[in-house]
Amino acid sequence: MDTESYILPVREVIRETADACSVVFDIADDVRDRFDYKPGQFLTVAVPSDQTGLAARCYSLSSSPVLDQPLTITVKRTVDGYASNWICDNLAAGSTLRVMPPSGIFTPADLDADLLLFAGGSGVTPIISIARTALARGTGKIVVFYANRDQDSVIFAEEWRKLSAEYPERLIVVHWLESVQGLPSQEQLQAFAANFSTYTSFCCGPAPFMKAVSVSLRALDFPRERRHQEKFVSLGGNPFGDVEELRKAEEEIAEVDDRDESDTPALAGPVTIEAELDGENYTFDDYSGKETILEFLESKGVPAPFSCREGNCSACACVLLEGEVEMAHNDVLDDLDLADGIRLTCQSTPLTEKLKITYNG
Ligand SMILES: Cc1cc2nc3c(=O)[nH]c(=O)nc-3n(C[C@H](O)[C@H](O)[C@H](O)COP(=O)(O)OP(=O)(O)OC[C@H]3O[C@@H](n4cnc5c(N)ncnc54)[C@H](O)[C@@H]3O)c2cc1C
């Protein structure tokens, strides 16, 4: 189990709205390359807790990796939430926070593509990183549909205004305020997206908003490779690997190794797996099928993405192109995702002797 994490000093905490703040980190030169990231990726942070030692949570980077911006996450308070309120109430310049390196696949493969970006509330965090980066380095057009409760809840309002003024030919930002227009319906979202049916879409926000966008894009025949979404959920466990967690993880691995044939789907021989990741193709024909796809790829030195390892987040998601797998646990993919072939590699073991997956979905 990879427990790589770093204590990062907080340079500054910026109050973005009444209930959202950005946390700006300082990165020492000797760990800088561990914090290289792509727009849309997230950090996993360890928030101290009297009850559990720590609460692990993911927060997307709002900064852009191609601009001269320090590493920044943006956190919105969740009503009765633990970690988001702790961060907004306790962090200040000079604090420190334990953080795992960036992760995630919610990132454009082509910065020159035309992008249709949907954000709801705090879902704007990865969206602004993608927009900032594509505007600075890409050539395509960018349309942002940003839904909020009311004007005071709009995060980065001033920055959206400035970017729109700076890139009038390339950027359109549409603010949708529930206080003015009500919640955006699926019909309204679909009518909006219909104007941009050749664009590549990225969507992040509350579950009902994401569902409505997803249904709309499917109805408009956006192909799977042009539909991306990031779900904000809290991790149930602790990927930082303290003593208790390591013990549990070891027990779980032992259980997997001890599984007898009655638990394990009958596979006549080793599994052949082909995996496409970041433009590289990997093929292995000695996968026993006992460990998860993620564990197997890691054992082969493949830099496969992951975060929670518990089926709570979608950092490890791949698209299954050939074969079938069984997922032990899934808190994050819905029926539509599954129908699209999306699977969590941290939870998947093979049911067939040939698997072909891609992380480029
Ligand atoms: C990939 C990804 C990216 C994300 N990016 C962002 C982002 O950019 N911005 C953003 O705002 N959110 C983001 N999120 C959501 C974020 O990770 C959290 O889910 C969100 O902030 C809510 O967490 P919370 O602890 O405040 O609330 P909850 O998770 O609802 O808090 C309640 C939970 O905390 C536990 N708890 C209560 N008290 C304690 C205690 N004392 N010690 C330990 N546990 C306790 C409870 O048992 C309960 O499980 C992202 C999520 C994912 C998966």
Ligand as a Chemical Component Dictionary entry (heavy atoms), coordinates in Angstrom:
data_LIG
# 
_chem_comp.id                   LIG 
_chem_comp.type                 NON-POLYMER 
_chem_comp.pdbx_formal_charge   0 
_chem_comp.three_letter_code    LIG 
# 
loop_
_chem_comp_atom.comp_id 
_chem_comp_atom.atom_id 
_chem_comp_atom.alt_atom_id 
_chem_comp_atom.type_symbol 
_chem_comp_atom.charge 
_chem_comp_atom.model_Cartn_x 
_chem_comp_atom.model_Cartn_y 
_chem_comp_atom.model_Cartn_z 
_chem_comp_atom.pdbx_ordinal 
LIG C1  C1  C 0 -12.176 13.629 -6.214 1  
LIG C2  C2  C 0 -12.842 14.564 -5.223 2  
LIG C3  C3  C 0 -12.587 15.922 -5.288 3  
LIG C4  C4  C 0 -13.215 16.799 -4.404 4  
LIG N1  N1  N 0 -12.960 18.133 -4.489 5  
LIG C5  C5  C 0 -13.576 19.003 -3.656 6  
LIG C6  C6  C 0 -13.329 20.405 -3.756 7  
LIG O1  O1  O 0 -12.554 20.864 -4.599 8  
LIG N2  N2  N 0 -13.959 21.238 -2.884 9  
LIG C7  C7  C 0 -14.829 20.778 -1.936 10 
LIG O2  O2  O 0 -15.353 21.588 -1.163 11 
LIG N3  N3  N 0 -15.092 19.438 -1.821 12 
LIG C8  C8  C 0 -14.466 18.553 -2.650 13 
LIG N4  N4  N 0 -14.709 17.198 -2.518 14 
LIG C9  C9  C 0 -15.588 16.730 -1.450 15 
LIG C10 C10 C 0 -14.777 16.571 -0.154 16 
LIG O3  O3  O 0 -13.821 15.533 -0.302 17 
LIG C11 C11 C 0 -15.672 16.211 1.038  18 
LIG O4  O4  O 0 -16.496 15.124 0.671  19 
LIG C12 C12 C 0 -16.514 17.380 1.510  20 
LIG O5  O5  O 0 -15.690 18.487 1.880  21 
LIG C13 C13 C 0 -17.369 16.970 2.715  22 
LIG O6  O6  O 0 -16.525 16.514 3.748  23 
LIG P1  P1  P 0 -16.854 16.832 5.282  24 
LIG O7  O7  O 0 -15.940 16.031 6.115  25 
LIG O8  O8  O 0 -16.905 18.300 5.514  26 
LIG O9  O9  O 0 -18.346 16.359 5.407  27 
LIG P2  P2  P 0 -18.864 14.892 5.765  28 
LIG O10 O10 O 0 -18.027 13.852 5.108  29 
LIG O11 O11 O 0 -20.318 14.892 5.477  30 
LIG O12 O12 O 0 -18.629 14.876 7.324  31 
LIG C14 C14 C 0 -19.322 13.952 8.070  32 
LIG C15 C15 C 0 -18.429 12.721 8.231  33 
LIG O13 O13 O 0 -17.355 13.073 9.075  34 
LIG C16 C16 C 0 -17.279 12.130 10.133 35 
LIG N5  N5  N 0 -16.872 12.847 11.331 36 
LIG C17 C17 C 0 -17.620 13.665 12.105 37 
LIG N6  N6  N 0 -16.880 14.144 13.122 38 
LIG C18 C18 C 0 -15.651 13.609 12.997 39 
LIG C19 C19 C 0 -14.443 13.722 13.742 40 
LIG N7  N7  N 0 -14.341 14.479 14.829 41 
LIG N8  N8  N 0 -13.358 13.016 13.288 42 
LIG C20 C20 C 0 -13.437 12.250 12.183 43 
LIG N9  N9  N 0 -14.540 12.104 11.449 44 
LIG C21 C21 C 0 -15.638 12.788 11.846 45 
LIG C22 C22 C 0 -18.666 11.550 10.269 46 
LIG O14 O14 O 0 -18.582 10.256 10.795 47 
LIG C23 C23 C 0 -19.168 11.571 8.840  48 
LIG O15 O15 O 0 -18.736 10.382 8.162  49 
LIG C24 C24 C 0 -14.094 16.305 -3.410 50 
LIG C25 C25 C 0 -14.330 14.922 -3.339 51 
LIG C26 C26 C 0 -13.710 14.070 -4.227 52 
LIG C27 C27 C 0 -13.943 12.579 -4.136 53 
# 
loop_
_chem_comp_bond.comp_id 
_chem_comp_bond.atom_id_1 
_chem_comp_bond.atom_id_2 
_chem_comp_bond.value_order 
_chem_comp_bond.pdbx_ordinal 
LIG C1  C2  SING 1  
LIG C2  C3  SING 2  
LIG C2  C26 DOUB 3  
LIG C3  C4  DOUB 4  
LIG C4  N1  SING 5  
LIG C4  C24 SING 6  
LIG N1  C5  DOUB 7  
LIG C5  C6  SING 8  
LIG C5  C8  SING 9  
LIG C6  O1  DOUB 10 
LIG C6  N2  SING 11 
LIG N2  C7  SING 12 
LIG C7  O2  DOUB 13 
LIG C7  N3  SING 14 
LIG N3  C8  DOUB 15 
LIG C8  N4  SING 16 
LIG N4  C9  SING 17 
LIG N4  C24 SING 18 
LIG C9  C10 SING 19 
LIG C10 O3  SING 20 
LIG C10 C11 SING 21 
LIG C11 O4  SING 22 
LIG C11 C12 SING 23 
LIG C12 O5  SING 24 
LIG C12 C13 SING 25 
LIG C13 O6  SING 26 
LIG O6  P1  SING 27 
LIG P1  O7  DOUB 28 
LIG P1  O8  SING 29 
LIG P1  O9  SING 30 
LIG O9  P2  SING 31 
LIG P2  O10 DOUB 32 
LIG P2  O11 SING 33 
LIG P2  O12 SING 34 
LIG O12 C14 SING 35 
LIG C14 C15 SING 36 
LIG C15 O13 SING 37 
LIG C15 C23 SING 38 
LIG O13 C16 SING 39 
LIG C16 N5  SING 40 
LIG C16 C22 SING 41 
LIG N5  C17 SING 42 
LIG N5  C21 SING 43 
LIG C17 N6  DOUB 44 
LIG N6  C18 SING 45 
LIG C18 C19 SING 46 
LIG C18 C21 DOUB 47 
LIG C19 N7  SING 48 
LIG C19 N8  DOUB 49 
LIG N8  C20 SING 50 
LIG C20 N9  DOUB 51 
LIG N9  C21 SING 52 
LIG C22 O14 SING 53 
LIG C22 C23 SING 54 
LIG C23 O15 SING 55 
LIG C24 C25 DOUB 56 
LIG C25 C26 SING 57 
LIG C26 C27 SING 58 
# 
